[in-house]
Amino acid sequence: MKNLKPMPKFKSEQQERKFWETHDTTEYFVVDQPIKVNLTNLKPSSKSITLRIPLTMYDDLKMLANKQDVPYQSMVKMMLSDKISEQFKRVA
């Protein structure tokens, strides 16, 4: 059996990506013996953005979110997700 190198600890996804761009996975894993991984709690990567909207729209969003007892940023993400899905269905 091949001697495997110890798996390094990564501080970020970006650091891990850079590492795997220059390293061979077969030096760290037995490729023909897959391991089970639980990814149920994995959160998708996110990106912070700045979005300029009219103050009245911002106030309306906050009011709608408050009525539904949801943080307004979560409401914006849900609305965007729904609209994006709707647009993809139109072009498909």
C-alpha positions in Angstrom: 0.0 0.0 0.0 1.2 3.5 -0.9 2.3 5.9 1.8 -0.1 8.8 1.8 0.8 12.4 2.6 -1.1 14.0 5.5 -4.0 16.2 4.5 -3.2 19.9 5.1 -5.6 22.2 6.9 -7.0 25.0 4.9 -8.1 28.4 6.1 -10.4 29.0 3.1 -11.9 27.5 0.0 -9.7 29.7 -2.1 -6.6 28.4 -0.3 -7.7 24.8 -0.9 -8.5 25.4 -4.6 -5.0 26.8 -5.1 -3.5 23.8 -3.3 -5.3 21.3 -5.5 -4.3 23.2 -8.7 -0.7 22.2 -8.0 -1.0 18.8 -6.1 -2.0 15.3 -7.1 -5.0 13.9 -5.1 -3.5 10.3 -5.4 -0.8 11.4 -3.1 -3.4 12.1 -0.4 -6.2 9.7 -1.0 -6.6 6.1 -2.0 -8.6 6.8 -5.2 -10.1 3.3 -5.5 -11.5 3.4 -1.9 -13.9 6.2 -1.8 -15.0 7.6 1.6 -18.5 8.6 2.5 -19.0 12.3 3.1 -22.1 14.0 4.6 -22.7 17.3 2.8 -26.2 17.9 4.2 -25.1 21.0 6.2 -23.0 22.4 3.4 -23.9 26.0 2.6 -23.3 27.3 -0.9 -20.6 30.0 -1.3 -22.0 33.5 -1.2 -20.8 36.9 -2.4 -21.6 40.2 -0.8 -22.7 42.8 -3.2 -23.8 46.5 -3.0 -27.1 47.2 -4.7 -28.5 50.7 -5.0 -32.3 50.9 -4.9 -34.7 53.7 -4.3 -35.4 54.4 -0.6 -39.1 53.8 -1.1 -38.3 50.3 -2.5 -36.0 49.6 0.5 -38.8 50.7 2.9 -41.3 48.5 1.1 -39.0 45.5 1.3 -38.4 46.0 5.0 -42.1 46.4 5.6 -43.0 43.2 3.6 -40.2 41.2 5.4 -41.4 42.5 8.8 -45.0 41.3 8.0 -43.6 37.9 7.2 -41.2 37.9 10.1 -38.3 37.3 7.8 -35.0 39.3 7.6 -35.3 41.7 4.6 -32.1 40.4 3.0 -33.4 36.9 3.1 -36.6 38.1 1.5 -34.6 39.8 -1.3 -32.7 36.5 -1.9 -36.0 34.6 -2.0 -37.5 37.1 -4.5 -34.4 37.0 -6.7 -34.3 33.3 -6.7 -38.0 33.0 -7.6 -37.6 35.5 -10.5 -34.4 33.9 -11.8 -36.1 30.5 -11.8 -39.1 31.9 -13.6 -36.8 33.5 -16.3 -34.9 30.2 -16.8 -38.2 28.4 -17.4 -39.1 30.9 -20.0 -35.9 30.5 -22.0 -35.9 26.7 -21.7 
